[in-house]
Amino acid sequence: MRVEILSEDKSGSVVVKRLTERLLQKMGVEFELYVRPHRGCGSLPKDMDSPPAPLTNSLLGLLPAELRAYNRVLTPDKDVLVVIMDSDDKDPNELRDKLYSVCRLYCPSVRTVVGLCTEEIEAWLLGDFEAIIETFPEADVKAHDSYTQDSVCGTWEKLCEVVEPEGFEELLNIGYPAIGNYKAMWADKISMNMDPERNVSPSFILYKNALLQAIKNPQAINKPRVKRTSF
């Protein structure tokens, strides 16, 4: 089985790849896993039937074209296509429904799974506190306890407060691109110790269950139920 993952960026791809690999390994399936990071989320093109505009490199900007390509090359009943991104300030349920609709429309022959990290990928990292403690033994337990899982609260800032209690205030002020390097480092180190079975993030659990269901049910392919004018 070939599993193709379309992700928003490189730092989040590390977390997604490791968690997905561990889920598939626990299922005992033979698989090849490929992660395709993009440069940000972007937005769906106004004309999704046309080729992407020149220099388009965002996940949503390229999604309809990539779905059409995968529908031609992936094997029905065997391969799985995964789309993963942050929900940011969007309603996760509405965004998830829209992405599944686009997948059904442009990649109807292949099983697809949509994974949304509520607000940011850091929600999935915060969902495995044992991995955080194993990675950062001096992590601030009280700061983690004050976090409501999958709340829209400035998730990367909360992770920063948890794993960098001494330099938290300073890090909040350094801005990008420097903070991007810290976020990538946290994602890389923490994900090495993560166990998908103990992750309590509701948005991760939704992704996990959708992936497992897609693997267990090869006949659960997409059915085009929507019209293009609905987007």
Buried (B, 14 or more C-beta within 10 A) or exposed (E): BBBBBBBBBBBBBBBBBBBBBBBBEEEEEEBEBEBEBBBBBBEBBEEBEEEBEEEBEBBBBBBBBBBBEBBEEBEEEEBBBBBBBBBBEBEBEEBBEBBBBBBBBBBBBBBBBBBBBBBBBBBBBBBBBEBBBBBBEEBBEEBBEEBEBBEBEBBBBBBBBBBBBEEBEEBBEEEEEEBBEBBBEBBBBBBEBBEBEEBEBBBBBBBBEBBBEBBEEBEBBBEEEBEEEEB
